[in-house]
Amino acid sequence: MILCLLLALLSFSSFHSFGHYSPKRLPHEDYRDKFLGIPKIIGSKNKAVYRESVSYEQLNIEQAPIIENYEDLQQIFSFMRDHRFLNTHDLPRRISWLYPDDGCYNRAEMAHIPMEELGITVLPAKIFIFGNLEVKTDNHPDGIVYWWYHVAPAYRHQETLYVLDPSLDSLKPLALADWKKLMQNNQQEVTFSLCSSHTYTPDTDCYSPSMQEAEKIEDHQRDLLTKEWERQVELGRDPAAILGDSPPWKKRTFLDFFRDLFR
């Protein structure tokens, strides 16, 4: 009996990253098996995120907050992406957009901080996608990451749901269909849940989640920022530059090249 409990705990812990549900999966793993291995969700009586997931065609986007002007949406996206409000390695840091392996749920929650500093009073919804997700990326040594779910903030503009996800597209908000295409491999099945602003992981209630502790969320992000720094070193980049004043999405000027010559 004790052995069985220990094995169950080991299986359960394999789904966690920093004490939360990691989106990571192995290339051969099926997302449904990943879900079934998490006992906290199974038997849950609340409207857990995964239980509320539906197909792309069935998804009702009307519950998402509205942004009337696309220019405002782009401004929110850019400020969320660029705002540097944490300090590690003696450097003011942005959210860990350049570490795609893990932590999407934490980034989606941390995104509220720059939005609130920008004066946004209506926070975005959270859009979750579930499936055998694959993403090509320059920010992993293998050029690809595998997830069983992913989550990001989302607003509605006109009749389209736009996803604010610099980890997938660092230049602009993505229409839901385009966001989906970046992760969906060979048109395999994917499902979606559109949840409230503070929904955190697939086990939390989609519509009335309990608030996460701000200190724990920030501590988790600091762990991710350390991993992001280590990843830049692993990729042969200058982390102080990439994570500082010269992120990949910044257009380089002649002055930037001139400064590099004298570093």
C-alpha positions as semicolon CSV with decimal commas, in nm:
position;residue;x (nm);y (nm);z (nm)
1;M;0,000;0,000;0,000
2;I;0,276;0,243;0,097
3;L;0,466;0,155;-0,220
4;C;0,160;0,229;-0,432
5;L;0,119;0,568;-0,265
6;L;0,483;0,652;-0,325
7;L;0,455;0,558;-0,692
8;A;0,143;0,771;-0,725
9;L;0,319;1,067;-0,568
10;L;0,616;1,027;-0,803
11;S;0,382;1,016;-1,101
12;F;0,199;1,323;-0,974
13;S;0,520;1,519;-0,918
14;S;0,636;1,454;-1,275
15;F;0,361;1,688;-1,396
16;H;0,474;1,975;-1,179
17;S;0,720;2,252;-1,242
18;F;0,802;2,471;-0,943
19;G;0,497;2,323;-0,770
20;H;0,251;2,379;-1,055
21;Y;0,137;2,192;-1,363
22;S;0,404;2,198;-1,628
23;P;0,289;2,214;-1,994
24;K;0,593;2,011;-2,103
25;R;0,547;1,671;-2,264
26;L;0,776;1,424;-2,439
27;P;0,741;1,392;-2,819
28;H;0,578;1,047;-2,790
29;E;0,338;1,144;-2,509
30;D;-0,030;1,198;-2,580
31;Y;-0,190;1,498;-2,414
32;R;-0,491;1,295;-2,297
33;D;-0,263;1,057;-2,106
34;K;-0,090;1,358;-1,953
35;F;-0,423;1,482;-1,827
36;L;-0,534;1,146;-1,693
37;G;-0,215;1,119;-1,490
38;I;-0,306;1,421;-1,277
39;P;-0,524;1,295;-0,992
40;K;-0,616;1,642;-0,867
41;I;-0,827;1,710;-1,173
42;I;-0,989;1,368;-1,196
43;G;-1,308;1,367;-0,992
44;S;-1,300;1,743;-0,942
45;K;-1,642;1,897;-0,884
46;N;-1,551;2,245;-1,001
47;K;-1,553;2,367;-1,359
48;A;-1,187;2,285;-1,411
49;V;-1,028;2,437;-1,720
50;Y;-0,979;2,107;-1,901
51;R;-1,336;1,996;-1,833
52;E;-1,464;2,311;-2,000
53;S;-1,260;2,268;-2,318
54;V;-1,438;2,262;-2,653
55;S;-1,347;2,253;-3,020
56;Y;-1,240;2,562;-3,212
57;E;-1,583;2,576;-3,379
58;Q;-1,767;2,551;-3,047
59;L;-1,565;2,812;-2,861
60;N;-1,772;3,111;-2,750
61;I;-1,549;3,420;-2,748
62;E;-1,819;3,665;-2,635
63;Q;-1,712;3,636;-2,270
64;A;-1,369;3,785;-2,350
65;P;-1,320;4,156;-2,266
66;I;-1,339;4,390;-2,563
67;I;-1,073;4,628;-2,692
68;E;-1,237;4,866;-2,939
69;N;-0,925;4,994;-3,119
70;Y;-0,658;4,766;-3,260
71;E;-0,397;5,035;-3,190
72;D;-0,480;5,006;-2,819
73;L;-0,445;4,630;-2,839
74;Q;-0,101;4,664;-2,996
75;Q;0,000;4,916;-2,730
76;I;-0,103;4,679;-2,451
77;F;0,087;4,395;-2,619
78;S;0,405;4,598;-2,668
79;F;0,409;4,734;-2,313
80;M;0,339;4,389;-2,167
81;R;0,624;4,244;-2,374
82;D;0,880;4,518;-2,305
83;H;0,817;4,632;-1,948
84;R;1,112;4,550;-1,721
85;F;0,999;4,534;-1,360
86;L;1,197;4,249;-1,202
87;N;1,568;4,242;-1,125
88;T;1,799;3,941;-1,162
89;H;2,166;3,918;-1,260
90;D;2,199;4,292;-1,185
91;L;1,963;4,363;-1,473
92;P;1,603;4,486;-1,493
93;R;1,413;4,207;-1,663
94;R;1,106;4,151;-1,874
95;I;0,878;3,851;-1,831
96;S;1,053;3,529;-1,944
97;W;0,927;3,531;-2,303
98;L;1,249;3,369;-2,431
99;Y;1,214;3,050;-2,228
100;P;0,933;2,866;-2,411
101;D;0,986;2,526;-2,248
102;D;0,773;2,591;-1,942
103;G;0,586;2,846;-1,733
104;C;0,323;2,977;-1,976
105;Y;0,064;2,985;-1,697
106;N;0,295;3,198;-1,484
107;R;0,376;3,439;-1,769
108;A;0,005;3,480;-1,845
109;E;-0,058;3,581;-1,485
110;M;0,252;3,801;-1,455
111;A;0,134;3,989;-1,765
112;H;-0,126;4,158;-1,545
113;I;0,146;4,361;-1,373
114;P;0,257;4,568;-1,675
115;M;-0,104;4,596;-1,789
116;E;-0,209;4,744;-1,457
117;E;0,089;4,981;-1,464
118;L;-0,029;5,090;-1,807
119;G;-0,364;5,177;-1,650
120;I;-0,565;4,884;-1,788
121;T;-0,867;4,834;-1,564
122;V;-1,026;4,540;-1,748
123;L;-0,781;4,253;-1,748
124;P;-0,775;4,000;-2,033
125;A;-0,930;3,657;-2,037
126;K;-0,707;3,348;-2,040
127;I;-0,721;3,123;-2,344
128;F;-0,607;2,764;-2,292
129;I;-0,533;2,521;-2,574
130;F;-0,495;2,145;-2,521
131;G;-0,344;1,893;-2,762
132;N;-0,024;1,731;-2,884
133;L;0,125;2,073;-2,937
134;E;0,455;2,134;-3,116
135;V;0,618;2,473;-3,161
136;K;0,920;2,558;-3,371
137;T;1,136;2,811;-3,190
138;D;1,480;2,970;-3,200
139;N;1,480;2,971;-2,821
140;H;1,545;2,599;-2,769
141;P;1,861;2,405;-2,867
142;D;1,649;2,150;-3,057
143;G;1,452;2,418;-3,239
144;I;1,124;2,278;-3,110
145;V;0,927;2,243;-2,787
146;Y;0,642;2,004;-2,703
147;W;0,347;2,093;-2,482
148;W;0,023;1,928;-2,375
149;Y;-0,135;2,265;-2,308
150;H;-0,055;2,632;-2,343
151;V;-0,217;2,948;-2,207
152;A;-0,193;3,321;-2,277
153;P;-0,394;3,642;-2,221
154;A;-0,662;3,727;-2,476
155;Y;-0,891;4,016;-2,571
156;R;-1,172;4,040;-2,823
157;H;-1,149;4,300;-3,098
158;Q;-1,453;4,324;-3,323
159;E;-1,546;3,958;-3,390
160;T;-1,200;3,811;-3,340
161;L;-1,023;3,682;-3,032
162;Y;-0,664;3,808;-3,020
163;V;-0,399;3,631;-2,813
164;L;-0,115;3,829;-2,654
165;D;0,169;3,579;-2,658
166;P;0,523;3,712;-2,718
167;S;0,661;3,362;-2,659
168;L;0,507;3,264;-2,996
169;D;0,500;3,594;-3,185
170;S;0,700;3,879;-3,038
171;L;0,574;4,144;-3,280
172;K;0,197;4,148;-3,256
173;P;-0,119;3,999;-3,104
174;L;-0,232;3,687;-3,289
175;A;-0,582;3,604;-3,406
176;L;-0,688;3,280;-3,241
177;A;-0,674;3,087;-3,568
178;D;-0,316;3,198;-3,630
179;W;-0,216;3,121;-3,270
180;K;-0,359;2,772;-3,310
181;K;-0,170;2,709;-3,636
182;L;0,165;2,777;-3,469
183;M;0,108;2,487;-3,228
184;Q;-0,117;2,240;-3,408
185;N;0,080;1,958;-3,569
186;N;-0,071;1,806;-3,885
187;Q;-0,420;1,923;-3,794
188;Q;-0,432;1,697;-3,488
189;E;-0,716;1,747;-3,243
190;V;-0,698;2,051;-3,019
191;T;-0,951;2,196;-2,775
192;F;-0,988;2,533;-2,606
193;S;-1,107;2,685;-2,282
194;L;-1,171;3,057;-2,249
195;C;-1,151;3,143;-1,880
196;S;-1,140;3,433;-1,641
197;S;-0,845;3,666;-1,589
198;H;-0,696;3,487;-1,287
199;T;-0,744;3,125;-1,393
200;Y;-0,399;2,977;-1,352
201;T;-0,353;2,610;-1,446
202;P;-0,571;2,332;-1,595
203;D;-0,688;2,217;-1,251
204;T;-0,825;2,556;-1,144
205;D;-1,184;2,665;-1,186
206;C;-1,224;2,824;-1,529
207;Y;-1,473;3,090;-1,420
208;S;-1,431;3,145;-1,045
209;P;-1,070;3,058;-0,960
210;S;-0,910;3,114;-0,622
211;M;-0,654;3,393;-0,628
212;Q;-0,293;3,279;-0,635
213;E;-0,046;3,423;-0,387
214;A;0,135;3,712;-0,555
215;E;0,463;3,639;-0,377
216;K;0,466;3,277;-0,495
217;I;0,385;3,380;-0,851
218;E;0,673;3,629;-0,852
219;D;0,912;3,373;-0,700
220;H;0,818;3,129;-0,973
221;Q;0,883;3,392;-1,238
222;R;1,227;3,458;-1,091
223;D;1,305;3,088;-1,128
224;L;1,197;3,109;-1,492
225;L;1,411;3,420;-1,545
226;T;1,714;3,225;-1,423
227;K;1,634;2,946;-1,668
228;E;1,587;3,204;-1,943
229;W;1,932;3,349;-1,868
230;E;2,090;3,002;-1,872
231;R;1,917;2,928;-2,202
232;Q;2,071;3,233;-2,370
233;V;2,416;3,114;-2,256
234;E;2,337;2,765;-2,386
235;L;2,244;2,911;-2,724
236;G;2,568;3,111;-2,746
237;R;2,400;3,447;-2,700
238;D;2,496;3,737;-2,479
239;P;2,225;3,718;-2,210
240;A;2,293;4,068;-2,079
241;A;2,223;4,209;-2,426
242;I;1,936;3,982;-2,535
243;L;1,757;4,007;-2,202
244;G;1,851;4,373;-2,164
245;D;1,848;4,645;-2,428
246;S;1,867;4,426;-2,741
247;P;1,583;4,171;-2,743
248;P;1,533;3,976;-3,070
249;W;1,231;4,185;-3,170
250;K;1,411;4,519;-3,144
251;K;1,513;4,673;-3,476
252;R;1,885;4,734;-3,469
253;T;2,013;5,073;-3,578
254;F;2,352;5,184;-3,708
255;L;2,422;5,321;-3,361
256;D;2,363;4,974;-3,212
257;F;2,621;4,819;-3,444
258;F;2,865;5,100;-3,368
259;R;2,826;5,043;-2,994
260;D;2,889;4,669;-3,039
261;L;3,223;4,741;-3,198
262;F;3,346;4,904;-2,879
263;R;3,208;4,657;-2,624
